[in-house]
Amino acid sequence: MSTCTSRVLTCFHEKSLDFELVPVDLFAGEHKQPPFLAKNPFGQIPALEDGDLTLFESRAITSYVAEKFKGTGYDLIRHENLKEAALVKVWTEVESHHYNPAIAPIVYQLLVAPLHGKSPDQSIIDAGVEKLGKVLDIYEARLTATRYLAGDFYSLADLHHLPYTYYLDEDSGSFGGG
């Protein structure tokens, strides 16, 4: 399952929502065909259809779901506290602009490239590890002061990190971990 789809499904579960998951066959190129392109013109998964609204981009979907269902499940964006809500936004931006660009190439090389019959490119992995190390140094400093990234509460900021972190952890043997 794609990291972006995992991000959205995790949000649905945190909000205790019922949903229908419609499989899209990426290997057959279903996401590049007109029916799917009508939902996401960039031909990427996931896409969300909620009545007459169609959304794409996983972070936009999770923000919409967290806002629409703010009274259901866990409050992932801290509606009742403006400062906490602002920190959630900061750390979701950090994930998108710093963490994701560092970790995504590593996970791609270790997990996705082999699915396509390609060997992992160690130079790409090494560059990603260097970038990721710098990001994680900042995270370590932040997490010495707070329990979670945005504060002492779980939020979308943490949820957005879960898919890539999970996949890298699952492949830690290839990465050099335990």
C-alpha positions in Angstrom: 0.0 0.0 0.0 1.3 3.5 -0.8 2.5 5.7 1.9 0.0 8.4 1.0 -2.9 5.9 1.1 -1.6 4.7 4.4 -1.6 8.2 5.7 -5.3 8.7 4.8 -6.4 5.3 6.1 -4.6 6.0 9.4 -6.6 9.3 9.7 -9.8 7.5 9.0 -9.1 5.0 11.7 -8.0 7.7 14.2 -11.4 9.4 13.5 -13.2 6.1 13.9 -14.8 6.5 10.4 -16.4 3.9 8.2 -15.1 4.2 4.6 -15.0 2.3 1.3 -11.5 1.5 0.0 -11.5 1.1 -3.8 -8.3 -0.7 -5.0 -6.4 0.9 -7.8 -4.0 -1.4 -9.8 -0.9 0.7 -10.1 1.1 -2.0 -11.9 -1.6 -2.1 -14.6 -1.5 1.7 -14.8 -5.1 2.1 -13.7 -4.2 5.4 -12.0 -3.2 6.8 -15.4 -6.5 6.0 -17.2 -9.2 8.6 -17.8 -11.6 7.4 -15.0 -9.0 7.9 -12.3 -7.5 11.0 -13.9 -10.9 12.6 -13.6 -10.4 12.2 -9.8 -6.7 13.2 -9.7 -5.3 14.8 -12.9 -1.8 14.0 -11.7 -2.6 10.3 -11.7 -1.5 9.6 -8.2 -3.2 7.9 -5.3 -5.1 8.4 -3.1 -8.2 10.3 -4.1 -11.2 10.9 -1.8 -14.8 11.2 -3.0 -17.1 12.7 -0.4 -20.5 13.4 -2.0 -19.9 15.9 -4.8 -16.4 16.8 -3.5 -13.3 15.0 -4.9 -10.0 15.6 -3.2 -6.5 14.4 -3.9 -3.1 14.8 -2.1 -3.0 12.9 1.1 -2.2 15.8 3.4 -5.1 17.8 2.0 -7.4 14.8 2.5 -6.3 14.2 6.1 -6.8 17.9 6.9 -10.2 17.9 5.4 -11.2 14.7 7.3 -9.8 16.0 10.6 -11.8 19.2 10.2 -15.0 17.7 8.9 -15.1 15.1 11.6 -13.6 17.2 14.4 -16.2 15.9 16.9 -15.5 12.3 16.1 -12.5 10.3 17.3 -9.3 12.0 18.3 -8.9 15.7 17.7 -5.9 15.6 15.3 -5.7 19.4 14.7 -6.4 20.8 18.2 -9.5 22.8 17.5 -9.9 24.2 21.0 -6.4 25.8 21.3 -5.2 28.2 18.6 -1.5 28.0 19.6 -1.6 24.2 19.6 -3.4 24.2 16.3 -0.7 26.5 14.9 2.1 24.1 16.1 0.3 21.2 14.4 0.4 23.2 11.1 4.1 24.0 11.6 5.1 20.4 12.2 2.9 19.1 9.3 4.7 21.5 7.1 8.0 20.3 8.4 7.0 16.7 7.6 6.1 17.7 4.1 9.1 19.9 3.3 11.9 18.3 5.3 11.2 14.8 6.5 9.4 13.5 3.5 12.0 14.6 0.9 14.7 13.1 3.0 13.1 9.7 3.7 11.1 9.1 0.5 14.1 8.3 -1.7 15.5 5.9 0.9 12.3 4.0 1.1 11.9 4.0 -2.7 15.4 2.6 -3.2 15.0 -0.1 -0.6 11.4 -1.2 -1.2 10.0 0.1 -4.5 13.0 -0.2 -6.8 13.3 -4.0 -6.2 9.6 -4.4 -7.0 10.4 -3.0 -10.4 13.4 -5.3 -10.9 15.9 -2.5 -10.1 18.8 -2.6 -7.7 18.9 0.0 -5.0 21.1 3.0 -5.8 23.4 3.3 -2.8 24.4 6.8 -3.6 20.7 7.9 -3.4 20.3 6.0 -0.2 23.5 7.6 1.3 22.4 11.2 0.3 19.0 10.5 1.8 20.5 9.2 5.0 22.6 12.3 5.3 19.6 14.6 4.8 17.4 12.5 7.1 20.1 12.6 9.8 20.0 16.4 9.9 16.2 16.4 10.1 16.2 13.8 12.9 18.7 15.9 14.9 16.1 18.7 14.9 13.4 16.2 15.8 15.5 14.9 18.7 15.9 18.3 20.1 12.2 19.0 19.8 11.2 15.7 21.4 13.4 16.4 24.4 11.0 19.2 25.2 7.6 17.7 24.1 6.1 14.3 24.0 5.0 14.6 20.4 6.2 17.0 17.6 3.5 19.7 18.0 3.3 19.4 21.8 2.3 16.9 24.5 -0.5 15.6 22.3 -0.8 13.3 19.3 -1.8 15.2 16.1 -1.8 15.2 12.3 1.9 16.2 12.6 2.7 12.8 14.0 0.3 10.9 11.9 1.8 12.2 8.7 5.2 10.7 9.7 3.8 7.2 10.2 3.8 5.6 6.7 7.4 6.3 5.7 8.7 5.7 9.2 6.8 2.4 9.3 8.2 1.2 5.9 11.7 2.2 6.8 11.5 0.4 10.1 10.1 -2.7 8.3 13.1 -2.7 6.0 15.6 -1.8 8.7 17.7 -4.9 7.8 18.4 -3.4 4.4 18.9 0.0 5.9 21.5 -1.3 8.3 19.4 -1.2 11.4 18.2 -4.0 13.7 
